[in-house]
Amino acid sequence: MKLNRKLIINTVALAIVGLSLSSAYAATKPARVVGFTVPTGPKKILNVRKSGWRDPAFGDMGWTHSSDWGKFTTKVKNKIVTIKLVTKVAGLHPAITVWHRGKDDTAPDTYVVDHFYPQNANFYEAGAKDETTNKALGNISMKVVAYGYDGDGHKGYGLDDDGTKILTPPVGMNAIKDKISGTVTLTFKAAKAGNYMFVVGAFNPAAGINGAVTHEVETTVSVKH
């Protein structure tokens, strides 16, 4: 029987790609994860770089190390949580994603799945390992709860690859408008008790914002019935 060499080569290549994708994640530590006390704790400053929440350089995903991270814990389910972001940097549009780290999450909350993150989806890795030491960490299970970005004051959404076409606002990213550029108030129900983790970044910054430094975002977390 004659073997189809092309078919064999393609099948092997696809298998290799599949293996690469299945092991593509590398559990990483954000520089810090700031703890917030609830029901209403003090405001804290998170530091973000421009475009950290949705970076065109990384396939429009969030960039873990250009964003800043926070966490809080609710002891009772079905609490209403409000997270407010405020920046004085004109044209820096703050953005946020919140995940629940529940019973399936067995890894330390100091770790996230990779150097990039989906802004509006779950984030999961079974059998996660520290990217530098290869130490087994357990499972990282981050189930998306809420997300959104400052929808006020945008002057277009950048240029297409050819440098000419103005892009439309992103679909499914939840523009939050309060008529105040530089602020975002995200309110959601924490349906389950337990640990919640959130990331704060920036999206579609105005021209002239320095990308080499971090910018302050005042962050408040409050919880009520």
C-alpha positions as CSV (number, residue, x, y, z in Angstrom):
1,M,0.0,0.0,0.0
2,K,1.3,3.4,-1.0
3,L,1.6,5.9,1.9
4,N,0.6,9.5,1.4
5,R,3.7,11.2,2.6
6,K,2.1,14.7,2.4
7,L,-0.8,13.6,4.5
8,I,1.5,12.1,7.1
9,I,3.7,15.2,7.3
10,N,0.7,17.4,7.7
11,T,-0.8,15.2,10.4
12,V,2.4,15.3,12.4
13,A,2.7,19.0,11.9
14,L,-0.9,19.5,13.2
15,A,-0.1,17.2,16.2
16,I,3.0,19.3,17.1
17,V,0.9,22.5,16.8
18,G,-1.7,21.0,19.1
19,L,0.9,20.0,21.7
20,S,2.3,23.5,21.5
21,L,-1.1,25.1,22.1
22,S,-1.9,22.8,24.9
23,S,1.3,23.8,26.7
24,A,1.4,27.4,25.6
25,Y,0.3,28.8,29.0
26,A,3.0,29.6,31.5
27,A,1.8,30.5,35.0
28,T,3.2,33.9,35.9
29,K,3.1,36.3,38.9
30,P,1.9,39.8,38.4
31,A,4.3,42.3,40.1
32,R,1.7,42.5,42.9
33,V,-1.9,41.7,43.8
34,V,-3.3,44.5,46.0
35,G,-5.8,43.4,48.7
36,F,-9.0,45.4,49.2
37,T,-11.1,45.2,52.3
38,V,-14.8,45.2,52.1
39,P,-17.6,46.2,52.6
40,T,-15.9,49.6,52.0
41,G,-12.2,49.9,52.4
42,P,-9.9,52.8,51.6
43,K,-9.1,54.0,48.1
44,K,-5.9,52.5,46.7
45,I,-3.7,53.6,43.7
46,L,-3.2,51.0,41.0
47,N,-0.5,51.7,38.3
48,V,-1.1,50.9,34.7
49,R,0.5,51.5,31.3
50,K,-1.3,52.7,28.3
51,S,-3.2,50.0,26.3
52,G,-2.5,47.4,29.1
53,W,-6.1,46.1,29.1
54,R,-6.3,45.7,25.3
55,D,-3.0,45.9,23.5
56,P,-2.9,45.7,19.7
57,A,0.7,44.4,20.0
58,F,-0.6,41.3,21.7
59,G,-3.6,40.4,19.5
60,D,-5.8,42.9,21.4
61,M,-5.6,40.8,24.6
62,G,-4.7,42.3,27.9
63,W,-1.0,42.4,29.0
64,T,-0.5,41.0,32.5
65,H,2.6,43.1,33.4
66,S,1.3,46.4,31.9
67,S,-1.8,46.1,34.1
68,D,-2.2,46.2,37.9
69,W,-4.1,43.6,39.9
70,G,-6.4,43.6,42.9
71,K,-8.4,41.1,45.0
72,F,-11.2,41.0,47.6
73,T,-13.2,38.3,49.4
74,T,-16.9,38.1,50.1
75,K,-18.2,35.8,52.8
76,V,-21.8,35.8,51.7
77,K,-23.2,35.1,48.2
78,N,-25.2,37.5,46.1
79,K,-23.5,40.6,47.3
80,I,-23.6,43.7,45.0
81,V,-20.1,44.9,44.3
82,T,-19.1,48.3,42.9
83,I,-15.6,49.0,41.7
84,K,-14.8,52.6,40.7
85,L,-11.8,53.7,38.8
86,V,-10.7,57.3,38.5
87,T,-7.6,58.7,36.7
88,K,-6.5,62.3,36.3
89,V,-4.5,61.4,33.2
90,A,-6.4,63.0,30.3
91,G,-7.1,60.5,27.6
92,L,-6.1,57.4,29.6
93,H,-9.2,55.3,29.5
94,P,-9.2,52.9,32.5
95,A,-10.7,49.4,32.1
96,I,-11.3,46.4,34.3
97,T,-12.1,42.7,34.3
98,V,-13.2,40.7,37.4
99,W,-12.9,36.9,37.9
100,H,-14.1,34.6,40.6
101,R,-11.5,32.1,41.9
102,G,-13.7,29.4,43.4
103,K,-13.4,25.8,44.6
104,D,-11.8,24.6,41.4
105,D,-9.0,27.1,41.8
106,T,-6.3,25.3,43.8
107,A,-3.3,27.5,42.9
108,P,-2.1,30.5,45.0
109,D,-3.9,33.7,44.1
110,T,-0.5,35.3,43.5
111,Y,-0.4,33.6,40.1
112,V,-2.4,34.0,36.9
113,V,-2.4,31.8,33.8
114,D,-0.1,33.7,31.5
115,H,1.5,37.0,30.4
116,F,-1.7,37.9,28.5
117,Y,-5.3,37.6,29.5
118,P,-8.8,37.6,27.9
119,Q,-10.8,40.7,29.0
120,N,-14.2,39.0,28.7
121,A,-13.7,35.3,29.1
122,N,-12.7,32.6,31.6
123,F,-9.0,32.0,32.3
124,Y,-8.0,28.4,33.1
125,E,-5.0,26.2,33.3
126,A,-5.0,22.6,34.8
127,G,-1.8,21.5,36.4
128,A,-0.2,25.0,36.3
129,K,3.5,25.3,36.9
130,D,5.6,28.2,37.8
131,E,7.2,29.5,34.6
132,T,10.7,30.0,36.2
133,T,11.0,27.1,38.7
134,N,8.6,24.6,37.1
135,K,7.1,24.0,40.5
136,A,3.6,22.5,40.4
137,L,1.0,25.0,41.6
138,G,-2.4,23.2,41.1
139,N,-5.2,24.5,38.9
140,I,-5.8,28.1,38.1
141,S,-9.5,28.7,37.6
142,M,-10.6,32.2,37.0
143,K,-14.3,32.5,35.9
144,V,-15.2,35.9,34.4
145,V,-17.8,37.9,36.3
146,A,-17.8,41.4,34.9
147,Y,-15.8,43.7,32.7
148,G,-15.8,47.1,31.0
149,Y,-13.9,50.2,29.9
150,D,-14.3,54.0,30.0
151,G,-16.4,54.7,27.0
152,D,-16.3,58.5,27.2
153,G,-14.0,60.9,25.3
154,H,-12.6,58.6,22.6
155,K,-11.4,60.2,19.5
156,G,-11.5,57.2,17.2
157,Y,-10.1,53.8,17.9
158,G,-6.8,53.9,16.1
159,L,-5.7,53.0,12.6
160,D,-5.9,49.7,10.7
161,D,-2.8,47.8,9.6
162,D,-2.5,49.9,6.5
163,G,-2.5,53.1,8.5
164,T,-5.6,54.6,6.9
165,K,-8.8,53.0,8.1
166,I,-10.3,54.2,11.4
167,L,-11.3,51.1,13.5
168,T,-14.8,50.8,15.0
169,P,-15.3,50.4,18.8
170,P,-14.6,46.9,19.9
171,V,-17.5,44.5,20.1
172,G,-18.3,42.8,23.3
173,M,-15.9,44.8,25.5
174,N,-18.7,46.8,27.3
175,A,-18.2,50.5,27.0
176,I,-19.3,52.1,30.2
177,K,-20.4,55.7,29.7
178,D,-21.0,58.2,32.5
179,K,-20.2,61.4,30.5
180,I,-16.9,61.7,32.4
181,S,-13.8,60.7,30.6
182,G,-11.3,59.0,32.9
183,T,-13.8,57.3,35.2
184,V,-15.4,53.8,35.2
185,T,-17.9,52.5,37.7
186,L,-18.5,48.7,37.3
187,T,-21.4,47.2,39.4
188,F,-22.2,43.5,39.5
189,K,-23.6,40.7,41.6
190,A,-21.0,38.5,43.3
191,A,-23.2,35.4,43.0
192,K,-20.8,33.2,44.9
193,A,-18.9,33.7,48.2
194,G,-15.2,33.5,48.0
195,N,-12.2,35.1,46.4
196,Y,-12.4,37.6,43.5
197,M,-9.5,38.9,41.5
198,F,-9.6,41.8,39.1
199,V,-7.2,43.5,36.7
200,V,-7.1,47.2,35.9
201,G,-5.5,48.5,32.7
202,A,-6.0,51.1,30.1
203,F,-7.5,51.0,26.6
204,N,-7.2,53.1,23.5
205,P,-5.1,55.9,25.0
206,A,-5.0,59.4,23.5
207,A,-2.1,60.4,21.5
208,G,0.8,61.7,23.5
209,I,0.4,59.6,26.6
210,N,3.8,58.3,27.7
211,G,3.9,54.5,27.2
212,A,7.2,54.1,29.1
213,V,5.8,54.9,32.5
214,T,2.9,53.8,34.7
215,H,-0.1,56.0,35.3
216,E,-2.2,56.2,38.5
217,V,-5.7,54.9,38.7
218,E,-7.5,55.5,42.0
219,T,-9.5,52.4,42.8
220,T,-12.3,51.8,45.3
221,V,-14.1,48.5,46.1
222,S,-17.4,48.5,48.0
223,V,-19.9,45.7,48.7
224,K,-23.5,45.8,49.9
225,H,-26.6,43.6,49.9
